[in-house]
Amino acid sequence: MADHSGQGKAALAALTGASLIGLAPIAIRLSEVGPNATNLWRFLFALPILAVWAGMSRPIPSQRQTLWLVLGGLLFGLEISLWAIALNLTTVTNATLLVNLTPVFAALFGWIWLKERLSTPILAGGAVALAGAVTLALARAQTGGGPAEAPEHGWIGDSISLLGALFYAGYLMIVRALGKNVSVGAVMFWATLAAACVAAVISFAMGETTLPQTWVGWAIVIGLGLFVQVGGQGLIAYGVGRLPIVVSTVLLWMQPLVAAALSWALFDEALSAVALFGAALVLTGIYVVQRSRQ
């Protein structure tokens, strides 16, 4: 009974965290600085809170565990940066679809590495959610266009997107493997510190604008640090560390759904009937996975 209750809390945490990180693409679009610089500020404003959280949390990770957490942070930072780069090298459709393959890779890694057996209902729910994510991405790309409609080297952007999905799956696998032995505060601090280093290097290398010019610009990056990085990613780290990897990653498909809804509300990017159908499939898949888990 206690385990069931704990997994229920973990699933709720993952769902809530995924909903919060749905704010990230909206904030990046509204930000006054480049996408990698925006992510850098997001990490920097989160770090002081995470440092206090990690310092107060127990158990303290060993040196070996810390190295794994830093590696996870590097993978996480690379995934976020590669996503921003890919959007300028391939179509929005391809970039979105390939990045959404993260749960597929995570399920495969969990089966091979953690020996997690996947029941037929969970696989069915994951397949339905994947179909919904693909449908939603296709519908949004057709109506939203994007900066790269017909790139000359689209395969490069596609490869970068796929690599990003693999990197995020690797990050989630590390969190899953260490989640029950290391505090969430420690996971978040070391991962965020490493991701900040990645964002800083890529932002400076690309010559992005780095300083917001208005209080609104600063409010956006501060909000990203507090609500998306500390709140959203912290809840995801808690949930992923306590659930089978395929369950937690399917729940993360709530993120593109929230982002689509916010884009509709804020930017008047109306969702077509096809997009709404895709959103319904995502919710159905999540429901099936949750029922199967219980």
Protein Blocks (a to p, Z undefined) as FASTA:
>chain_A
ZZmmmmmmmmmmmmmmmmmmmmmmmmmmmpmbdfklmmmmmmmmmmmmmmmmmmmpccdd
dfklmmmmmmmmmmmmmmmmmmmmmmmmmcfklmmmmmmmmmmmmmmmmmmmnopacdfk
lmmmmmmmmmmmmmmmmmmmmmnopablbcfklmlmmmmmmmmmmmmmmmmmmmmmmmmm
pcfklmmmmmmmmmmmmmmmmmmmnopafbdfbfklmmmmmmmmmmmmmmmmmmmmmmmm
mgcfklmmmmmmmmmmmmmmmmmmmnopacdfklmmmmmmmmmmmmmmmmmmZZ
